[in-house]
């Protein structure tokens, strides 16, 4: 069986959206670890090299989008062995399997490879992760570059969008405000939030155009988490007065350090792709339209 495209982590927020967008245009095979979302999904534990090699050898994909990852920042900080196994060894295994079958690899990385001291990071800026999650994702980037001839690394930031069961900051905010619950959100923590559909489209275009190397693939607008929450409230017609600002230094719920400003500069990818990074209003409006269709 020849698969044009394999997607790891196909039951996750991004993987699921890539499969949904691509299934009409590609021979696409979703890969999952525990809970399949698609009828043709194949189980693969990416931390098992022999399983990855044998599956890739059987399917002979042209390209692989590797979204499978441990993305819980605090869990990575406290369960370091698990984080390393999934994010570094798992990525190495996928990279080796791609190299063996001459498949292109698109690896999804993160803005958390940066320390957040300056923001508006370009691809040439020097990574300096301040938490274990960022460190494992940066090590994953190195594994990809070391083992693959044909690869692209897409760094993204604060993914949001709808998913059958997984929460993200945006869906959590909507759910809390719908229940008239007060929420406390940091006002001095900046990112470039990314609508999952937008990143899925960018990743697929990178495969189609066979782009190489490192690209920042996030939303186009730098915003504080607090202002982002207020925009969510405004778009979904919820009460913004339930949102209370706080400072990163006052937050007790985070175990791992967060970069203060890890916003990404997307000017390079904007020149190379037809799919343009969306700003906050465009992303949230698109999310709202999808909600209204259901």
PyMOL commands that set and color helices and strands:
alter all, ss='L'
color gray80, all
select helices_A, chain A and resi 13-22+49-59+73-78+80-101+111-113+132-147+169-178+196-209+225-235+240-242+248-250+267-272+280-293
alter helices_A, ss='H'
color red, helices_A
select strands_A, chain A and resi 5-8+28-32+42-43+63-66+104-110+151-156+159-160+183-186+190-191+194-195+213-216+223-224+243-246
alter strands_A, ss='S'
color yellow, strands_A
deselect
rebuild
show_as cartoon
